[in-house]
Amino acid sequence: MARLVYLGTPEVAVAPLEALVAAGHDVGLVVTRPDRRRGRGSALLPSPVKAAATRLGLPVAARLDDVVSHPAGPFGLGVVVAYGRIIPAALLEALPMVNLHFSLLPRWRGAAPVERAILAGDTTTGVCLMGVESGLDTGPVHARVEVDIGPHEHLGSLRARLAAVGAELLVAQLAAGLTAGEPQRGTPTYAKKLEPGELDLRWERPAVELERVVRLDRAYTRVRGRRLRILDARAVEGPGATAGPPGSAVGDEVVTGDGRLRLLEVQPAGSNPMAAGAWLRGAHLGPDDRFEHGEPAPVGEDRG
């Protein structure tokens, strides 16, 4: 059994790492991003993968150069899961690597495949185990598993399911032995990193599109100059659903460019999440109040 080096960063990469260790694989080194300052106290915090590796008693490094120079080596295979950086060609020549990617390649190559699948209205996504090349997610596919996307499923839930499916796929393929893989077939699409402004609910857009933004778990708007996060909502379509200017409230629904968005859960600035109905009763919105574009919010890590 080859000694592995694991490269990953966000929460979605934790389950595959844990599965490798549980299956008895020799993970000699974990490479992740450096600690970052977060929160009001600006404390240095590790990435989710570093926190998991530390708990598992695994050596951790923050530099790609350590893959070839670390005393825990030499390594026989690199496993990449949402690492967030392009692997240099020179390192790929020194060490073969596989990548667990959360889409059905070649659809949604790139940094935010799960987010882009939701925004596009995809009903199916999946996980691919592929060989790593110098190109962006262009390598041969060793194995893939399709995963249905629930009609109202949020990013957090879908990511967790994909991580669990991917962990099983990774362990099974390493146990069976990697084949040469098959070339990707079809027209590639690219999942660029999410920009903060894409989470701003623009009420002139159709309600079905705005619900997809809400499903990314960080959507926001502004009411009376104060920011309001929209944590859950449902698109409402049909005759009369677009009566009124975009952004105007009709009960617990907001008029959009096509249909209405029914608010289910919100979080006012500085407050805890609450049922939208409770917030609306306390807000006492008048006929001239509007839901408007809000200021950009931090995106955080959007790698997959």
C-alpha positions, 0 to 999 in steps of 0.5 A: 500500500503506497504512502499517501500525501493528502492535499485539501482545505475546506470542510468538504475535504474532511470526510475523504481524509477521515475515510482514508485513515479509517481504511488503514491507508498510510497518510504520511503528510497533509498539505493545506492552506496556511492558518488565517485570521478570522473573527472579531479577535482576528485569531489564527484559525486552521483550515478544516482539513488541518484541524482534522489532520491534527485530530488524527495525529497526521503531519501537516504542511502549508507548502507544496514544496514539502511534498518532495522534501518532507522527512515523512516521504517519499510518497507513492501517490497524492490525493487532492480534494478541494485543495484550491490551488493548481498543482505545478507540472513539475510536482506532477512529474515527481508524484502521480496524483488523483483528484476527487472532484464534485461534478460529472466531468467535463461539466463544471470544471473549476473552483465552484462546481457544486454552487454552479450546478445549483445556480444552473438548475441542474437536477443531477451532479456527482463525483469523479475520481480523476488523474491530475494533469496540469490543465484545469480538471482535464485528467482521465476519469477513473470512476464516477458516481451520479448524485441527484440534487433535491428540488430545494436542496441547499449547498451545505446538504448537497456538499455533505452528501457528495463528500460522503459519496466521494469518500466511499468512491476514493477508498473503493478505487484505491483498494481495487487499484487505479486503472488508466482512466477514460478520457473525458467526453462531452463539452466542458463547462467551467465553474468559476469562483463565486463572486460576492455580488452573486449572492445579492438578491436582485429582485428583478430576476425570476423567482426560480433563479433567486431561490437557487441563490438562496440555496447557496446559504449566504444570500442577502438583501437590504431592507430600510438600509439594513442587511438581511440574510435570506436563509430559506425561501421558495419560488411562487409562480402562477397568475398574479404572482408578479403583481407589484414592483420587484422588491415589494412585499405581499405578506410573506412573499417578495415580488420578483421579475417573474413570480414571487419569492416566499420567505421562510427563514431570515437572519437580520444583522446582529440577530439569530436566524428566525422564521420569516413570518416572525421577522415580518410581524416585527418589521411592520413594513409599509407600502413604500418599503422595498427589499433592495440590493444589499452590500457585498458579503464575504464569500469564504471558501468556495472550492470543490 
